Amino acid sequence: MHVPPRILIVDDNETNRCLLTTRLGAEGYQTVEAENGERALAVVREVAPDVVLLDVMMPKIDGFEVCRRLKVDTTLGFVPIIMVTARTDSQDVVTGLNAGADEYLTKPIDHAALVARVRSMLRIKELHDRVEAQAGELAVWNRMLEQRVAEQVVQIERVSRLKRFLSPQIAELILSSSTYEPLASHRRQVTIVFGDLRGFTAFAEIAEPEEVMAVMREYHATLGSLVHEFEGTLERFLGDGIMVIFGDPIPCTDPCKRAVRMAVAMRSRLLELSKKWRRERHELGFGVGIAYGYATLGAIGFEGRSEYSAIGTVVNLAARLCAEARDGQILVDSKVREALDEMATAEPVGELTLKGLRRPIAAYNVIEMT
C-alpha cells in the first residue's frame, strides 16, 4: 500500500500552520505540526518526516538553529528542509542556506511555489534514499565478497597443503564433503597401474645416498606430473615403485585407455631420463603392469594416519605383471587389452604364471597407443 509523503510544518503561528496543512493536504500529503523549535526537534525524531517546512522567526530556538541541529545529527539521515522567510528580508535566505537549508520560500507563500518546492525536495529525498540503500546493499555485497574470497583463500591453502600428501582427487573429496562418506569402503571396477625402476636395487647398493635421492627426485617429479595430467589417483610412491588408480574415487568412462596412455607417456619420459642416467653411469630402466577388475577401495589406517587404497585380486595382478615386465615393457591383462580395441598395438607375451594367482594369465605388451 502506498504511503503518502509526510510533511512537518514548523511555525509558531497557528493560522499559518492551518493554512499550510490545508494546502498540502489537498495535494495528498500527510502533515504533522510543531509550534516551536524545541517541539520540531522532538517530532523529527518521532515521525521521521520526508520534508520539513521550517519558519525562521520563532521564540527560544529560531529556525536557523533548528536547521543547524538537524543537519549535524547523523542519526537522522537526510531530511530536506525548506526555510520559510519574509519576502523583504533576503539576508534570511542567505543565513538559512548557510545553516544547511535545502530550499526556501518567501512570505506570503504562493501555493504553486509551495507545491513545486515540496515536490522538488521529495524527488531529492527519494534519490538520496535510493543511493543510500544501494550503498548499503553494496556494502553487504562487499562484505560477502570479502568473506568468500577469504574462505576461498583458506580453501586453496588447505587444498595446496593436502595435495602435497594426497592425490588431487582425494584432497578435493575431503574438502568438499562434511563427512568422509565419499572415502568410505566401497566396491568398484577400476584400472590399477604399477610401475617401478629396473636395476634400482643394484644401483642403490653402489651409489652414494645423495645420488639415489637425486634420481628419486627426478623420477617422482616426472611420474607425478603425468599422473596429474591424465587425472589418475596416486595411491602411493614406494621407493622406486608407483601405484595409480583410474576410475576411483572419481569414476571415469575410459579408465583402461587413460591408464595405458599415461603408461606410454611415462615410458617415453623415462627413456629420456634413462639416457641421462646412463651418462652419469646409472643403469636404470622402467617397467609397467596394468590390470582391470573389481576392487574394494577406501581409507585404511589408524587414528591419526590413514591412506586411500585399493584391495583385491586386480591389485595383485597389476603388481605381478609389473614385476614380470622388462625395461620398456607395459604388460596388460586381457581385460585391459580388450578395452583398448584398435587404439593400441600390443603383442601377446603368452600366459604367465604369476605368484599368488592360481591360473596362468594371458598378458600383452603395449607397443604404442594411437
C-alpha positions, -999 to 999 in steps of 0.1 A, spaced: 0 0 0 13 34 -10 20 57 20 18 94 11 49 116 20 49 131 54 55 169 57 64 185 91 51 221 94 70 242 120 56 276 128 46 294 160 16 309 142 -14 286 143 -31 303 114 -1 297 92 1 261 102 -35 255 94 -32 272 60 -2 251 51 -18 219 64 -49 226 42 -29 233 11 -6 203 14 -35 180 24 -53 190 -8 -22 177 -27 -24 143 -10 4 148 16 3 138 52 11 167 76 24 169 111 27 202 131 51 217 156 45 250 173 81 258 181 117 248 175 121 225 205 89 206 196 102 204 160 134 187 171 114 161 190 89 155 162 116 149 136 129 121 157 94 107 164 79 106 129 109 109 105 93 133 81 101 134 44 103 172 42 104 199 69 88 234 63 106 255 88 97 291 98 126 313 106 112 336 133 102 316 164 108 322 201 135 305 221 150 284 192 147 301 158 145 282 125 182 287 118 193 270 150 168 242 144 182 237 109 218 235 122 209 209 149 190 187 124 218 188 98 246 179 123 226 150 138 239 120 118 213 96 133 185 113 114 197 106 79 188 130 51 158 153 59 152 181 33 145 215 49 126 243 33 131 276 52 102 300 52 112 336 55 99 372 49 99 383 13 117 416 22 145 400 42 169 385 17 195 380 44 173 353 59 177 333 27 215 335 29 216 327 66 192 298 61 212 283 32 244 286 53 227 268 82 221 238 59 187 245 44 180 229 11 154 254 -3 134 284 8 100 300 4 91 337 10 60 350 27 33 354 18 36 318 4 25 312 -31 6 279 -35 23 269 -68 57 277 -54 49 257 -22 39 226 -42 68 229 -66 94 232 -37 79 203 -18 79 181 -49 114 190 -57 126 182 -22 107 149 -23 125 139 -55 158 147 -40 149 128 -8 138 98 -29 171 99 -49 191 103 -17 174 73 0 178 52 -31 216 59 -32 219 52 5 200 19 0 222 9 -29 253 19 -9 241 -3 19 235 -32 -4 269 -27 -20 285 -27 15 267 -60 22 279 -75 -11 314 -63 -5 314 -79 30 301 -111 15 327 -110 -13 355 -104 11 343 -133 32 340 -156 2 375 -145 -10 389 -152 25 372 -186 26 385 -194 -9 420 -184 0 418 -206 31 404 -234 9 431 -230 -17 458 -231 10 442 -262 25 440 -279 -9 476 -269 -16 487 -285 17 467 -316 12 478 -321 -24 514 -323 -11 505 -356 6 473 -368 -13 462 -370 -48 442 -340 -60 410 -361 -63 413 -373 -27 421 -338 -14 391 -323 -32 368 -350 -19 379 -345 17 375 -307 15 342 -307 -4 324 -332 19 314 -325 55 318 -362 62 342 -389 50 314 -408 32 330 -405 -3 361 -422 11 342 -450 30 349 -485 19 332 -494 -14 335 -518 -43 341 -506 -79 357 -516 -112 390 -499 -116 422 -499 -136 453 -504 -115 488 -493 -127 520 -504 -111 554 -492 -123 589 -494 -110 625 -490 -120 646 -518 -133 681 -522 -117 673 -499 -88 683 -523 -61 718 -528 -76 721 -491 -82 711 -482 -46 738 -506 -33 767 -490 -51 755 -453 -54 760 -426 -28 728 -417 -9 729 -382 -25 729 -398 -59 700 -420 -50 680 -391 -37 687 -370 -69 675 -399 -91 644 -403 -69 635 -366 -71 637 -367 -109 618 -399 -111 590 -389 -88 587 -354 -104 584 -369 -139 558 -396 -130 539 -374 -106 532 -347 -132 519 -374 -156 496 -389 -130 480 -354 -126 480 -348 -164 460 -380 -170 438 -375 -139 448 -407 -122 447 -412 -84 481 -416 -70 478 -443 -44 514 -442 -33 551 -438 -42 570 -466 -26 607 -460 -32 611 -467 -69 576 -481 -72 543 -463 -80 507 -473 -78 480 -454 -97 442 -459 -97 419 -450 -126 381 -449 -120 381 -441 -83 373 -421 -62 361 -401 -93 345 -425 -118 356 -422 -155 342 -438 -187 376 -449 -201 399 -460 -172 419 -485 -192 426 -461 -221 437 -434 -197 459 -458 -178 477 -471 -209 481 -436 -224 497 -425 -191 519 -456 -191 531 -449 -227 539 -413 -217 558 -425 -186 578 -449 -207 587 -421 -232 598 -397 -204 617 -424 -185 635 -433 -217 649 -398 -218 658 -399 -182 675 -433 -186 698 -418 -213 707 -390 -189 712 -415 -160 734 -437 -182 757 -407 -189 760 -405 -151 768 -443 -150 734 -453 -136 719 -483 -154 682 -479 -147 651 -490 -167 613 -488 -162 585 -514 -164 547 -512 -160 519 -536 -152 482 -528 -157 451 -547 -148 413 -541 -148 387 -555 -124 368 -551 -92 385 -539 -60 374 -527 -26 385 -491 -21 385 -467 8 406 -452 36 427 -476 56 450 -469 85 446 -459 122 436 -429 142 459 -400 133 470 -415 100 451 -430 71 456 -436 34 434 -442 4 440 -476 -11 426 -504 -32 424 -541 -22 417 -571 -44 430 -596 -69 432 -568 -96 458 -550 -74 479 -582 -70 476 -589 -108 488 -554 -118 517 -557 -93 527 -592 -106 525 -580 -142 548 -551 -133 573 -575 -117 574 -596 -149 578 -565 -172 613 -559 -186 627 -525 -192 604 -506 -216 575 -531 -214 539 -522 -205 522 -555 -196 484 -556 -195 459 -583 -188 432 -595 -213 405 -571 -199 427 -541 -205 437 -553 -240 400 -558 -249 391 -523 -237 417 -507 -259 401 -520 -291 421 -509 -322 436 -479 -304 466 -498 -292 493 -520 -309 500 -548 -285 519 -581 -288 509 -613 -269 536 -625 -244 518 -657 -237 502 -670 -205 522 -661 -174 522 -680 -142 522 -653 -115 529 -656 -79 498 -656 -57 475 -664 -87 463 -699 -93 457 -697 -130 480 -686 -158 473 -651 -170 473 -641 -207 494 -609 -210 501 -584 -237 529 -559 -242 517 -525 -254 539 -512 -282 521 -480 -290 489 -461 -284 470 -441 -311 
